[in-house]
Amino acid sequence: MKHFISPDDISDVQELIREGLAQKENPFKDQQLGHQKTIGLLFFNSSLRTRLSTQKAASNLGMNVMVMNVGSDSWQLEMEDGVIMDAGKAEHIKEAAAVIGQYCDIIGVRAFAELKDREYDYREVVMEKFRQYAGVPIVNLESATRHPCQSLADLITIEELKTKARPKVVLTWAPHFKPLPQAVANSFAEWVNLTDYEFVIANPEGYDLSKDFVKNATIVHNQEEAFAGADFIYAKNWSSYEQYGQVLTQDPAWKITTEKMALTDNGKFMHCLPVRRGLKVDDAVLDSPASVVIQQAGNRVWSVQAALKKILEG
């Protein structure tokens, strides 16, 4: 595997899930793979789970780790070609990515959507510039439209907990007071579509995700209908794709409650975290045995460790 940016970079999702579970079972068995190799982690945006889990995974594989907060620890980077750099950005991505590639064997990049220009965000400019100019493998630590490390951890969690060969998995929109990117929701849909799970997406009118990510998922605009008989409920807020980056509603009726979870088939509650208690989901749900958000977060180590192993082997 050359990169880990999207599912297009992998050949077999089930094999990668099995690799994540194998890494969890024996975290240090492949330490020799990363011996005397370095991973650089570049954060254009804040992080807790992604930063710590990737550092731990790389360490488990014997790698050296360097971390930089881009902008505060480095020069501001210019992404556009052909510009006269007479404003605030002091370094061009062409030089910056190439130089970082001289220091690192793998580069992890985290750069969120700006939610101003859909065409720009969905071109994945930052991730693609690093792929183009770094000369080394790139790992997507959450980009404008995807979060593969999270999505692989989600599938690992479902595989650990499912009680049916083909569980019903529901991705549901939940309310939030500010616009959030579609990356986690897009990515979860993209990865679940690589499985044979029954997959339903529930969201209010105006919040349908891009068809490129939704594909064959069933789309409903009634949350209770979606929850009926579900085995896994994955809650996430996202801003509108059609009216890009807009908050069209903050309808509290979409909050996850114990009454709604009772509609499921003893369903498990999932969320990528951080989660705003009382706004997206009731405390009673988060603190219940149905909540698997901590196990899900723990599996972030094994998802990225599986991806790094495949890159190191390649």
Secondary structure, DSSP 8 states (H G I E B T S, - for coil): ---BSSGGG-S-HHHHHHHHHHHHHSTTTTGGGGTT-EEEEEESS--SHHHHHHHHHHHHTT-EEEEEETTTTS--EE--TT----SS--EEHHHHHHHHHHH-SEEEEE----SS-HHHHHTTHHHHHHHHHS-S-EEESS-SS--HHHHHHHHHHHHHH-SSSS-EEEEEE---SS---SHHHHHHHHHHTTS-SEEEEE--TT----HHHHTT-EEES-HHHHHTT-SEEEEE----TTTTT------GGGSB-HHHHTTSSS-EEE--S---BTTTB-HHHHTSTTB-HHHHHHHHHHHHHHHHHHHHH-
